[in-house]
Amino acid sequence: MQSLPPLNLLRAFEATARLQSFTKAAEELNVTRAAVSQQVKSLELQLNATLFERKGTHLTLTSSAKEYWPVVNHVLQTLSTSTHHLFTRPQNKQITLHVAHSFCSQWLMPRLADFQRQFPDVSFKISTTANMVPNASAIADIEIINGDGDWQEQQAIQLTQENWIVVASPGFIQLNPIDDLTKLSQTPKICTGGYHESWQVWFAYQGYQGKVSKVIAEFEHSLLAIQAATNQLGVLLVRDFLVEDELQQGILVQIGDWRMPSSGAHYMMVRASEKSHVNTFAQWLIQSL
């Protein structure tokens, strides 16, 4: 069995035959023209065959070369593709997110699959937080928190502009019809704790000066308060951004047109902007809101 020619001789022949020029082949292979010419001559000697007819600077493939070139071209392409597939280490395209509980549960989770379908090579490591100020020590590519955005030395991108509205489940409204603020003031009320915007503040903003009944349940997280409202515990004072999907699906309904601007919003800090996949996710998030 005849021994196979060295790979560098085959590459020189393939490029020369395809480009029909020693000079162009040399440029592609990043070697000198003389080196390519010598490698082709060495291949001809090993094969005991003439591969090119030389007329000055013009090259013409012989019949043997015309049959040999497709074989060599296919083998080299297969070798290159297989080498890349088997031995090229995939880039680590993981994104570490540190996200507000409510934003993560109510907005991000229902939509994250859409991003994954568009960018299947990107993976995530997600943790949640109730912080209202950025955590500079957090090892996160992107941090999303709910706060006032007034943080020194932090480049925060405001993602939302929110209003406090009143919602309830359709079943609760059917049992407890509400057509004015007086009726609302005496209806069982629930809320999320830790915010400046209380029921009392909300009623005052609407110009209501009457008596307001006490809250029957206050929850630590918005998600729990929303779940309580869907289960007909009472009317809920909540930021509209957090119940967009529930309102669209009819799980909750807004009571009246009353609203009050929120003093806070959701902000994003991108801490790994040098990573292209992190920037891709940040842009997707902004465009999806």
Long-range contacts (C-beta under 8 A, 24 or more apart in sequence): 5-43, 5-46, 5-47, 8-39, 9-39, 9-40, 9-42, 9-43, 9-46, 10-43, 10-72, 10-75, 10-76, 11-76, 12-36, 12-39, 12-40, 12-43, 13-39, 13-40, 13-43, 13-51, 13-65, 13-68, 13-69, 13-72, 14-69, 14-72, 14-73, 14-76, 16-40, 16-52, 16-59, 17-51, 17-52, 17-61, 17-65, 17-69, 17-72, 18-69, 18-73, 20-59, 20-60, 20-61, 21-59, 22-59, 90-121, 91-121, 93-121, 93-122, 93-123, 93-277, 94-122, 94-123, 94-124, 94-125, 95-122, 95-123, 95-124, 95-125, 95-141, 95-142, 95-275, 95-277, 95-278, 95-281, 96-124, 96-125, 96-126, 96-139, 96-140, 96-141, 96-142, 97-124, 97-125, 97-126, 97-127, 97-140, 97-141, 97-142, 97-143, 97-144, 98-127, 98-128, 98-129, 98-135, 98-138, 98-140, 98-142, 98-143, 98-144, 99-126, 99-127, 99-128, 99-129, 99-143, 99-144, 99-145, 100-128, 100-129, 100-130, 100-131, 100-144, 100-145, 100-146, 100-266, 101-128, 101-129, 101-130, 101-221, 101-222, 101-223, 102-146, 102-221, 102-222, 102-223, 102-242, 103-144, 103-146, 103-266, 104-128, 104-144, 105-223, 106-222, 106-223, 106-226, 106-241, 106-242, 106-243, 106-244, 106-245, 107-241, 107-242, 107-244, 107-289, 110-245, 111-288, 114-288, 115-281, 115-284, 118-284, 119-277, 119-280, 119-281, 122-277, 122-280, 122-281, 130-221, 132-264, 134-269, 140-271, 141-270, 141-271, 141-272, 141-275, 141-278, 142-268, 142-269, 142-270, 142-271, 142-272, 142-278, 142-281, 142-282, 143-268, 143-269, 143-271, 144-266, 144-267, 144-268, 144-269, 145-266, 145-267, 145-269, 146-264, 146-265, 146-266, 146-267, 147-264, 147-265, 147-267, 148-263, 148-264, 148-265, 149-264, 149-265, 149-267, 154-269, 155-269, 155-270, 156-267, 156-268, 156-269, 157-267, 157-268, 157-269, 157-270, 157-282, 157-286, 158-265, 158-266, 158-267, 159-265, 159-266, 159-267, 159-268, 159-285, 159-286, 159-289, 160-241, 160-265, 160-266, 160-289, 161-265, 162-239, 162-240, 162-241, 162-261, 162-262, 162-264, 162-265, 162-266, 163-239, 163-240, 163-259, 163-260, 163-261, 163-262, 164-197, 164-202, 164-237, 164-238, 164-239, 164-240, 164-259, 164-260, 164-261, 164-262, 165-237, 165-238, 165-239, 165-240, 165-243, 165-254, 165-255, 165-258, 165-259, 166-202, 166-235, 166-236, 166-237, 166-238, 166-254, 166-255, 166-256, 166-258, 167-229, 167-235, 167-236, 167-238, 167-243, 167-246, 167-247, 167-252, 167-253, 167-254, 167-255, 168-229, 168-232, 168-234, 168-235, 168-236, 168-252, 168-253, 168-255, 169-229, 169-230, 169-231, 169-232, 169-251, 169-252, 169-253, 170-250, 170-253, 171-232, 172-229, 172-232, 172-233, 172-234, 172-235, 173-253, 173-255, 175-232, 176-235, 178-235, 178-255, 178-256, 181-206, 181-208, 181-210, 181-258, 182-208, 182-210, 184-235, 184-255, 184-256, 185-210, 185-211, 185-212, 185-213, 186-213, 187-213, 187-234, 187-235, 188-213, 188-216, 188-233, 188-234, 188-235, 189-213, 189-214, 189-215, 189-216, 189-234, 189-235, 189-236, 189-237, 190-215, 190-216, 190-217, 190-218, 190-219, 190-225, 190-228, 190-229, 190-233, 190-234, 190-235, 190-236, 190-237, 191-215, 191-217, 191-218, 191-219, 191-225, 191-236, 191-237, 191-238, 192-218, 192-219, 192-220, 192-221, 192-222, 192-224, 192-225, 192-238, 193-218, 193-219, 193-220, 194-220, 195-264, 196-263, 197-237, 197-260, 197-262, 197-263, 198-237, 199-237, 201-260, 202-237, 202-258, 202-260, 205-260, 206-258, 206-260, 226-252, 241-266
